[in-house]
Amino acid sequence: MSYLEYTVKSVPTGLRKILYINWPIAVLLTAVACIGFLMLYSVAGGSAEPWMDPQLKRFAVGFGAMLAVAMVPIWFWRNIAGLAYGISLALLVAVELFGSIGGGSQRWIEMGFMRLQPSELMKITMIMLLAAYYDWLPLSKTSRPIWVLFPVVLILVPVYLVLTQPDLGTAILLIAAGGGMMFLAGVHWAYFAAVIAAGIGLVTTVFKSRGTDWQLLADYQFRRIDTFLDPSTDPLGAGYHITQSKIALGSGGWTGRGFMQGTQSRLNFLPEKHTDFIFTTLAEEFGFIGAISLLGLYSLIIVFCISTAMTNRDRFSSLLTLGIAATFFLFFAVNMSMVMGLAPVVGVPLPLVSYGGSAMLILMLGFGIVQSAHVHKPR
C-alpha cells in the first residue's frame, strides 16, 4: 500500500468519498457551465436577467445534487433502476393527460417551482434500467432474440410517447442512446446491420414514392426535406433558422467579432439565441477558436467518463457510465450538427450551455450517478 493510499484510507468514510470523487469531470462540467453563463449574459444584452441568473442558480443546485447522489452507494441506483424507469414512464403518460403546452408542443408538467420535462428524465432512467438488465443477464444470452426483444420494447415505449408530444429530437436521442447501450453490452452487430439496412431501405422507398400514386409523405413534408437539403429554397420561411445560423457561424471567422459584439444575436436575426442556437452566438463572438475550445471541453468529459468506466470492475457501473457519456455526446453532437446545417432542426439543447431547467438538473443528476460509480468502485 502506497503512502497516498494509506493516507486516504485513514480519512473518515464520509470525507474519503469526497476525495474519491472524479474532480476533473466536476471541474470540466463547471467550466462548460461558465461558458453558458457568459453567453446567456451576452444574448441578454449585458444583463444577468432574464437568463443567466436563473441558470446560475440551477447549476448551483445541480452541482450540489451531483455531489449528494455521488455519496449514495452504486448498488442503490442499480436496485431502483426499474422503479425510476416506471416513474419516468408514468410522467410521460401524465404529460399526455394534463401536460402544459409551449411552442406548439405538450412536453412539460407544471410543478409550481419549475416545469419538469419528463422526457429528459427518461434519458437517464432508461440508461439505468438497460445497464441493470445487462448486468443481470448472462453474457451468453445477450444476443439471443428473446433477450434482445425486451430492451427493444423498453426503448420503443417511451419513444412512442415522446413522439406524440411531439418531440422528434428527444425521440431520436432515446433510440440512439438505447441502441448504443445494447451495442456496448455486447449485442451482436448483425442486429444493428439489419436495422441500418431497413432504415436505408425505408428512406429510399420514401423518396422513390414522391409524385406517384402511392406517395408515402405529404407534399409539405417533402418541402421540409427540400428546405433542409437547400435552405435557400425558402429563406424567409422554413429555411430562415438555419440560414441565419450559418450567417452567424461564418461571420465569426477565426477569432470572432468579440464578446457581446455579435450582430446576428444582438439585432435578433438569430432565433432561439438563448436555447437551441446558442452555439452560433458563441461561434460569432469567439470564432472558430471559441467553438473548438467548447468542443474540446466536451470531449475531455467524454474521455474521463470512458477512463473511469474502463477501470471499473463492476459491469453495471461501467455500462451506466458509458451510457450516460454516450447520451451526453449525442446531446452536443446533434445540437452542433443541427445549427451547422448537417442535421435537421429538431430542438435539442446544447448541454449545460443552453438555457433550461429540466435538462441541466437531470444531466447533473446523471453525472452524479457517474460519480457514484466512480466513488464506490472496487479498490
C-alpha positions as CSV (number, residue, x, y, z in Angstrom):
1,M,0.0,0.0,0.0
2,S,1.4,3.4,-1.1
3,Y,1.6,6.3,1.3
4,L,-1.2,8.1,-0.6
5,E,-3.5,5.1,-0.4
6,Y,-2.7,4.7,3.3
7,T,-3.5,8.4,3.9
8,V,-6.8,8.2,2.0
9,K,-7.9,5.1,3.9
10,S,-7.1,6.8,7.2
11,V,-9.6,9.5,6.5
12,P,-13.2,9.1,7.8
13,T,-15.5,7.4,5.3
14,G,-17.7,10.4,4.5
15,L,-14.7,12.6,3.8
16,R,-13.0,9.8,1.9
17,K,-15.9,9.7,-0.5
18,I,-15.4,13.4,-1.3
19,L,-11.7,12.7,-2.0
20,Y,-12.7,9.8,-4.3
21,I,-14.9,12.0,-6.5
22,N,-13.7,12.3,-10.1
23,W,-12.9,16.0,-9.7
24,P,-11.6,16.5,-13.3
25,I,-15.2,15.7,-14.5
26,A,-16.6,18.1,-11.9
27,V,-14.3,20.9,-12.9
28,L,-14.9,20.4,-16.6
29,L,-18.7,20.5,-16.1
30,T,-18.3,23.7,-14.2
31,A,-16.1,25.2,-17.0
32,V,-18.7,24.4,-19.6
33,A,-21.5,25.8,-17.5
34,C,-19.5,29.0,-17.0
35,I,-19.3,29.4,-20.8
36,G,-23.1,29.1,-20.8
37,F,-23.4,31.8,-18.2
38,L,-21.2,34.1,-20.3
39,M,-23.2,33.5,-23.4
40,L,-26.6,34.0,-21.7
41,Y,-25.3,37.3,-20.3
42,S,-24.3,38.3,-23.8
43,V,-27.6,37.4,-25.6
44,A,-29.5,39.4,-22.9
45,G,-27.6,42.5,-23.9
46,G,-25.2,42.6,-20.9
47,S,-27.7,41.7,-18.2
48,A,-27.9,38.8,-15.8
49,E,-31.7,38.8,-16.3
50,P,-33.7,37.0,-17.6
51,W,-31.5,34.0,-18.4
52,M,-28.1,34.0,-16.7
53,D,-29.1,34.4,-13.1
54,P,-31.7,31.6,-13.1
55,Q,-29.3,29.4,-14.9
56,L,-26.5,30.1,-12.4
57,K,-28.9,29.1,-9.5
58,R,-29.9,25.9,-11.3
59,F,-26.3,24.9,-11.8
60,A,-25.5,25.5,-8.2
61,V,-28.4,23.3,-7.2
62,G,-27.5,20.7,-9.8
63,F,-23.8,20.6,-8.6
64,G,-24.9,20.1,-5.0
65,A,-27.3,17.4,-6.2
66,M,-24.5,15.7,-8.1
67,L,-22.3,15.5,-5.0
68,A,-25.2,14.2,-2.9
69,V,-26.0,11.5,-5.5
70,A,-22.3,10.6,-5.6
71,M,-22.4,9.8,-1.9
72,V,-25.1,7.1,-2.3
73,P,-23.7,3.6,-3.0
74,I,-24.0,2.5,-6.6
75,W,-25.9,-0.7,-5.6
76,F,-28.8,1.6,-4.6
77,W,-29.1,3.0,-8.1
78,R,-29.0,-0.5,-9.5
79,N,-31.8,-1.6,-7.2
80,I,-34.1,1.3,-8.0
81,A,-33.5,1.4,-11.8
82,G,-36.8,-0.3,-12.6
83,L,-38.7,2.0,-10.2
84,A,-37.1,5.1,-11.7
85,Y,-37.9,3.9,-15.3
86,G,-41.5,3.3,-14.2
87,I,-41.9,6.7,-12.7
88,S,-40.5,8.3,-15.8
89,L,-42.9,6.4,-18.0
90,A,-45.8,7.4,-15.7
91,L,-44.8,11.0,-16.0
92,L,-44.7,10.7,-19.8
93,V,-48.3,9.4,-19.7
94,A,-49.2,12.3,-17.4
95,V,-47.8,14.7,-19.9
96,E,-50.3,13.3,-22.4
97,L,-53.2,13.8,-20.0
98,F,-52.6,17.2,-18.4
99,G,-49.2,18.5,-19.6
100,S,-48.6,22.1,-20.3
101,I,-48.2,23.3,-23.9
102,G,-45.4,25.6,-25.2
103,G,-44.3,26.3,-28.7
104,G,-47.0,24.0,-30.1
105,S,-45.7,21.0,-28.1
106,Q,-47.1,19.3,-25.0
107,R,-43.9,18.3,-23.2
108,W,-43.9,19.7,-19.6
109,I,-45.6,19.2,-16.2
110,E,-46.1,22.3,-14.1
111,M,-44.7,21.8,-10.6
112,G,-45.1,25.3,-9.2
113,F,-41.4,26.0,-8.7
114,M,-40.3,24.6,-12.1
115,R,-41.6,23.0,-15.3
116,L,-40.5,19.4,-15.5
117,Q,-39.9,17.8,-18.8
118,P,-40.2,14.0,-18.2
119,S,-38.6,13.1,-21.5
120,E,-35.3,14.5,-20.1
121,L,-35.6,12.2,-17.0
122,M,-36.3,9.2,-19.3
123,K,-32.9,9.7,-21.0
124,I,-31.2,8.8,-17.7
125,T,-33.6,6.3,-16.2
126,M,-33.7,4.3,-19.4
127,I,-29.9,4.0,-19.4
128,M,-30.1,2.9,-15.7
129,L,-32.6,0.1,-16.4
130,L,-30.7,-1.1,-19.5
131,A,-27.4,-1.2,-17.5
132,A,-29.2,-3.1,-14.7
133,Y,-30.7,-5.5,-17.2
134,Y,-27.4,-6.3,-18.9
135,D,-25.7,-6.6,-15.6
136,W,-28.2,-9.3,-14.6
137,L,-28.3,-11.1,-18.0
138,P,-25.5,-13.6,-18.6
139,L,-23.2,-12.7,-21.4
140,S,-24.1,-16.0,-23.3
141,K,-27.7,-14.8,-23.6
142,T,-27.0,-11.2,-24.7
143,S,-27.6,-11.8,-28.4
144,R,-30.4,-14.3,-28.3
145,P,-33.6,-13.0,-30.0
146,I,-35.9,-13.3,-26.9
147,W,-33.4,-11.4,-24.7
148,V,-32.9,-8.7,-27.4
149,L,-36.6,-8.1,-27.7
150,F,-37.1,-7.0,-24.1
151,P,-34.7,-4.0,-24.2
152,V,-36.1,-3.0,-27.6
153,V,-39.5,-2.7,-26.0
154,L,-38.0,-0.7,-23.1
155,I,-36.7,1.8,-25.7
156,L,-39.7,1.9,-28.1
157,V,-42.4,2.5,-25.5
158,P,-41.0,5.9,-24.3
159,V,-40.0,6.8,-27.9
160,Y,-43.7,6.4,-28.9
161,L,-44.9,8.6,-26.0
162,V,-42.3,11.3,-26.8
163,L,-43.2,11.3,-30.5
164,T,-46.8,12.0,-29.6
165,Q,-45.8,15.3,-27.8
166,P,-44.3,15.8,-30.5
167,D,-40.6,15.8,-29.8
168,L,-38.7,14.3,-32.7
169,G,-35.2,15.3,-31.3
170,T,-35.6,13.6,-28.0
171,A,-37.1,10.5,-29.6
172,I,-34.0,10.3,-31.9
173,L,-31.8,10.7,-28.8
174,L,-33.6,7.9,-26.9
175,I,-33.3,5.5,-29.9
176,A,-29.6,6.3,-30.4
177,A,-28.8,6.1,-26.7
178,G,-30.7,2.8,-26.2
179,G,-29.1,1.3,-29.3
180,G,-25.7,2.4,-28.1
181,M,-26.3,0.7,-24.7
182,M,-27.2,-2.5,-26.5
183,F,-24.1,-2.3,-28.6
184,L,-21.9,-1.7,-25.5
185,A,-23.5,-4.6,-23.7
186,G,-22.4,-6.9,-26.5
187,V,-25.4,-7.5,-28.7
188,H,-24.3,-9.0,-32.0
189,W,-23.6,-6.5,-34.8
190,A,-25.9,-8.3,-37.2
191,Y,-28.9,-6.8,-35.4
192,F,-27.6,-3.3,-35.9
193,A,-26.7,-4.0,-39.6
194,A,-30.3,-5.2,-40.1
195,V,-31.8,-2.0,-38.6
196,I,-29.5,0.2,-40.6
197,A,-30.3,-1.6,-43.8
198,A,-34.0,-1.4,-43.1
199,G,-33.6,2.4,-42.4
200,I,-31.8,2.9,-45.7
201,G,-34.5,0.9,-47.5
202,L,-37.3,3.0,-45.9
203,V,-35.7,6.3,-46.8
204,T,-35.1,5.1,-50.4
205,T,-38.7,4.0,-50.7
206,V,-40.0,7.3,-49.3
207,F,-38.0,9.3,-51.9
208,K,-39.0,7.0,-54.8
209,S,-42.7,7.4,-53.8
210,R,-42.6,11.1,-54.5
211,G,-45.0,12.1,-57.3
212,T,-46.5,8.6,-57.5
213,D,-50.0,7.3,-56.6
214,W,-48.5,5.6,-53.5
215,Q,-46.7,8.7,-52.2
216,L,-45.7,8.0,-48.5
217,L,-45.3,11.6,-47.3
218,A,-47.5,14.6,-47.8
219,D,-46.2,17.3,-50.2
220,Y,-45.5,19.8,-47.3
221,Q,-43.3,17.1,-45.7
222,F,-41.3,16.7,-48.8
223,R,-40.9,20.5,-49.0
224,R,-39.4,20.4,-45.5
225,I,-36.9,17.8,-46.7
226,D,-36.1,20.1,-49.7
227,T,-35.6,23.0,-47.3
228,F,-33.2,21.0,-45.1
229,L,-31.1,20.0,-48.1
230,D,-31.2,23.5,-49.6
231,P,-32.4,26.2,-47.1
232,S,-32.2,28.9,-49.8
233,T,-35.3,27.5,-51.4
234,D,-37.3,29.1,-48.6
235,P,-35.0,31.7,-46.9
236,L,-37.8,33.6,-45.1
237,G,-39.9,30.5,-44.1
238,A,-38.8,27.0,-43.1
239,G,-35.1,27.8,-44.0
240,Y,-34.9,31.0,-42.0
241,H,-33.4,29.5,-38.8
242,I,-30.6,27.6,-40.4
243,T,-29.8,30.4,-42.9
244,Q,-29.4,32.9,-40.1
245,S,-27.4,30.3,-38.1
246,K,-25.0,29.8,-40.9
247,I,-24.5,33.5,-41.3
248,A,-23.6,33.8,-37.6
249,L,-21.2,30.9,-37.8
250,G,-19.4,32.2,-40.9
251,S,-19.2,35.8,-39.7
252,G,-17.2,34.8,-36.6
253,G,-14.1,33.8,-38.5
254,W,-11.2,32.5,-36.6
255,T,-11.3,34.8,-33.5
256,G,-14.9,36.1,-33.6
257,R,-16.4,39.6,-33.5
258,G,-15.8,40.0,-29.8
259,F,-17.8,39.5,-26.6
260,M,-21.3,41.0,-27.0
261,Q,-20.4,42.2,-30.5
262,G,-22.3,39.5,-32.4
263,T,-24.7,41.3,-34.9
264,Q,-26.9,38.2,-35.6
265,S,-27.8,37.8,-31.9
266,R,-27.8,41.4,-30.8
267,L,-30.1,42.5,-33.6
268,N,-32.3,39.5,-33.1
269,F,-31.8,37.9,-36.5
270,L,-30.9,34.7,-34.8
271,P,-33.9,32.7,-33.5
272,E,-33.8,30.9,-30.2
273,K,-30.5,32.5,-29.4
274,H,-30.6,31.5,-25.7
275,T,-31.6,27.9,-26.2
276,D,-31.1,25.7,-29.3
277,F,-29.0,28.2,-31.3
278,I,-26.7,29.5,-28.5
279,F,-23.7,27.7,-30.1
280,T,-23.9,30.0,-33.1
281,T,-23.8,33.0,-30.8
282,L,-20.6,31.6,-29.3
283,A,-19.1,31.0,-32.7
284,E,-20.0,34.5,-33.9
285,E,-18.5,36.2,-30.8
286,F,-15.4,34.0,-30.2
287,G,-15.0,32.5,-33.7
288,F,-13.6,29.1,-34.5
289,I,-11.2,29.2,-31.5
290,G,-14.1,29.6,-29.1
291,A,-16.2,26.9,-30.8
292,I,-13.4,24.4,-30.8
293,S,-12.5,25.2,-27.2
294,L,-16.0,24.3,-26.1
295,L,-15.9,21.1,-28.2
296,G,-12.6,20.3,-26.5
297,L,-14.1,20.6,-23.1
298,Y,-17.0,18.3,-24.1
299,S,-14.5,15.8,-25.5
300,L,-12.5,15.8,-22.3
301,I,-15.6,15.0,-20.2
302,I,-16.2,12.0,-22.5
303,V,-12.6,10.9,-22.2
304,F,-12.7,11.0,-18.4
305,C,-16.0,9.1,-18.4
306,I,-14.6,6.4,-20.6
307,S,-11.5,6.2,-18.5
308,T,-13.4,5.6,-15.2
309,A,-15.7,3.1,-16.9
310,M,-12.8,1.1,-18.3
311,T,-11.1,0.9,-14.8
312,N,-14.3,-0.1,-13.1
313,R,-14.7,-3.9,-12.5
314,D,-18.4,-3.6,-11.8
315,R,-20.4,-4.3,-15.0
316,F,-23.4,-2.2,-14.1
317,S,-21.2,0.8,-13.2
318,S,-19.2,0.5,-16.4
319,L,-22.3,0.2,-18.6
320,L,-24.1,3.0,-16.8
321,T,-21.1,5.4,-17.1
322,L,-20.6,4.7,-20.8
323,G,-24.3,5.0,-21.4
324,I,-24.6,8.4,-19.8
325,A,-21.4,9.5,-21.6
326,A,-22.9,8.4,-24.9
327,T,-26.1,10.3,-24.1
328,F,-24.1,13.4,-23.3
329,F,-22.2,13.0,-26.6
330,L,-25.4,12.8,-28.5
331,F,-26.7,15.9,-26.9
332,F,-23.9,18.2,-28.1
333,A,-23.2,16.3,-31.4
334,V,-26.8,16.6,-32.5
335,N,-27.1,20.3,-31.5
336,M,-23.9,21.3,-33.2
337,S,-24.8,19.3,-36.3
338,M,-28.2,20.9,-36.3
339,V,-27.0,24.6,-36.1
340,M,-24.4,23.9,-38.8
341,G,-27.0,22.5,-41.2
342,L,-25.6,19.0,-41.1
343,A,-28.9,17.7,-39.5
344,P,-32.5,18.8,-39.4
345,V,-33.5,21.3,-36.8
346,V,-35.1,19.1,-34.2
347,G,-34.9,21.2,-31.0
348,V,-32.0,19.6,-29.0
349,P,-30.4,22.0,-26.4
350,L,-26.6,22.3,-26.0
351,P,-25.8,20.6,-22.7
352,L,-25.0,23.0,-19.8
353,V,-24.9,26.0,-22.2
354,S,-28.5,26.4,-23.5
355,Y,-31.0,28.0,-21.1
356,G,-33.2,25.4,-19.5
357,G,-34.0,23.9,-16.1
358,S,-35.0,20.3,-16.6
359,A,-32.2,19.5,-19.0
360,M,-29.5,20.9,-16.7
361,L,-30.7,19.5,-13.4
362,I,-31.3,16.0,-14.8
363,L,-28.0,16.0,-16.6
364,M,-26.2,16.9,-13.4
365,L,-28.1,14.0,-11.6
366,G,-26.9,11.7,-14.4
367,F,-23.3,12.8,-13.8
368,G,-24.0,12.3,-10.0
369,I,-24.6,8.6,-10.8
370,V,-21.4,8.5,-12.8
371,Q,-19.6,9.9,-9.8
372,S,-21.3,7.3,-7.5
373,A,-20.0,4.6,-9.8
374,H,-16.5,6.1,-9.5
375,V,-16.6,6.7,-5.8
376,H,-17.8,3.2,-4.9
377,K,-15.9,1.2,-7.5
378,P,-13.8,-1.7,-6.1
379,R,-10.4,-0.5,-5.0
